[in-house]
């Protein structure tokens, strides 16, 4: 199923790029660790990015989640059938065929997202890929920050987690995904880790974004992504 998803192509209506960065771009940029040139949470990154793509589609009114029985949550395509961005197009096409189980979507989408999203960050100049040679022979590539956008995002994350201010929907969704992935403690130098920070992260996972932060459909979708993803349910121990 995932191979079929990877091979999908977009038509002229969907093969375009959104003007501004996507939520999934913001999440990957936040996870990038400038000191080491690595990405935090690589082992479960595909679930985080899959969740972020569904968040992007929810924020643009393309998908909603609905309960199917006591244990199943399915994602439904709604609204405008065209994709706002080529990175989101395969996901929207996949969901548009029929309502699908949320965990199935995360598993199908996630493995194919790291490279195109990273390439997008490099195209935007937010991350640089520095190439060199080990021992003068073996090609190497190191990632480095290329702009100040990560720092700008991190300020907004700090304000929400430390000062307790209600974040805008994209920041709230980003923090919820970071918290669910278990990577927030790795940001200790930028966001001092504490019980309050942990609790606030869990609140945002549950959709506590403030009454005016986003529509009920968006907060319900993101809360379902977190609650039903393998990140939150089975892979990582919760504190």
N, C-alpha and C positions, 0 to 999 in steps of 0.2 A: 504493500500500500504506500509506504513512504517513497519507494522508487518511482511509483506512478506520480506522486505529488511533486517530486523533484523534477520530473520531465515535463511538467505542464508548461505551456507557453501562454503569453498574454496577447490579446489582440490589440488593435489600435486604440480601443477605448480605455484599456487598463495599463498599457505599457508606457507609463509616464512616472515622473518623480514628483512627490510633494515638494512645495516650495521650502518649507521649514523642516527641521529634524523630526523624526518620528520618536514616539515613546521608546520603541525598541532600540533606536540609536542612543537615546539618553541613557538607558539602562546599561548598555554595553560600555558606553563611555565612562559612566560612574564606576563600573566594575574594573575598569582599567587601572592598574597600579603603576603610577609614574616611576616610582623608585626602582622597581624591578623590571618594568616593561612587560609584565604579565597581566593576565585577567583573572580576577578572583572567582572562585567557584567553578572552575573549568569542568569538574566532574558532573555537575548538574546544570551546566550552562544552557543546554538545549531546552530544558523545561522552563527556565527563566525567560529565555528569548521567545519561546512559543507563547508563554503567558503574556509577554509584552506585545506581541503581534495581535493577539486577541484583544488586548487593551486598546491598541490603536484602532482596531475595527469597531470596538464599542464606543470609543470617544467620537468617532465620526458617524455613529448611528447605523453601522452596517450589520452588527450582530447583537443578539441578546441571548441570555440563558434562561431556560425554563426547566422546572422539575419534571421528570418522567418517572413516576413511581417513587418509592420511599428512598431509594439509594442512587438513582441515576440522574445526572444533570446533563442536558444536551444543549448544544449551541445552535441557534437558528439564524439564518441570514435574513435581514430585514432592510427596508429602505432602499437606497440607491444601490443597484447591483454592480456598478462600476467601482473599481478599486481606486482609492486616492493615491496609490503609490505602487510601483512595480514590485517592491519587496513584499507588500501585503497581498498582491494579486493571487498567488497560488493558494494562500489560506482562504481568501474569500471564495475562490472558485471551488475549493474543496468543501467548504461548509454550505455553499449554495446548492450543491447537488442534492443534499438531504440533511436534516438535523443529525448532528453527530455527538457522540459521547465526548465530554470535555477531555478526559484523560487520553482518549484515542487521538484527539486533535493535537494535544501537546506532544505526544510521542511521535506523531507523523510530521509535524511542522518543525520541531526543534532542531533535529540533526542537520537540517539544510540551511540554517540561518546564520551561523557564526561568520562564515566567510563573506557572504554578500553584505551583511551589516558592517563588518569591519572594513570592507572595501569602501562602503559609503562614508564611513568616518574618515578614511584616508582621502577620499575624493573631496570631502568638505574641508580638509586641512586640520581637522581636530586631532588626528593621530598621524604620525609619520612612520613609515617603514624604512629604517636605515639599513642598507645592505653593506656587507663587508665580507671578509674572508678569514677563516680561522687557520692560523699557521700559514697564512698566505696562499692557501690552497682551497679549503672547503668553504663554499658559499654559506653565509650566515645572514639572518635578517633579525633586526631588533626593532621593537615598537617603542615609540617615544611620543610624548605630547607634542601637538603641533599648534595648539591655540589655547585661549583662556576659557573656553566654554565649559570644560569640566569643572574648573574652579567656580564658575558662576552657578552651575548646577549644585555643586557641593554646598555653597552658601545657603541656597534655598532648602536643601536637605537638613542642614544644621539648624536653621531657624525653626523648621517643623519639629525636629526631634528634641532639640535642647530647649528652645524657647517656647515650644508648645503652640506656635501659631498655626492656624489652619492653612494647609498648603493648597495650591492650585491643583486641579485634577491630575495633570501629568506628573507632577512631583509626588503627589499622594500615591499614585499608582507605582511610580518608580520605587519609592520607599517600601511599599507593601511587598513588591517582588524581591527587593534586597533582603528585607526582614525574613520573608518566607524561605529564601535560599540559604539562610544561616550565615551570610557573609558580613553582616553589619559589624561584628566585633573586629573584622580585619581593617576597618576604617578608623581604628582607635586614635591614630595621630591626628586625624582630621575631625573626628567626632568622638570625643572621649566616651568610652563604653561605660554604661551604668545601668542599674535596674530601671531607672526612669526611661532611658533611651530604649531599652528592650521592650518595656511595656507600651511605650508610644508606638513603636514599630508594629507590635501585635494589634494595637487598636486600628492602625491604618490597614492592616491585613483584613480586618473584619469589616472594613468599609466606613469607619468613623472619620469621614472627610469634612464634616460640617454640612449644615442644611443646604447651603447655596453653592457647595463646591462642585457638584456635578449632578446630572440627572439620576433618578433612582435606578434606571436601567444600566447606567454606566457603573455605579457603585455596586449594584447587585452582580453584574458580570464579573467585575474584578474580584469581589469577595468570593465568588464561586470558583474563579480561576485558582485563587490561593487555596481555598478549602478543599478543592477536589484534585489539585495537582499532586503528583507523586512527591514533589518537594515537601509539601506540608504534611501529607498523609502517611508516607511510609519511609522515605529515604533518610530524612534528618530527624534526630531527636529534638524535641521541643523543650525549652527551658521555662 
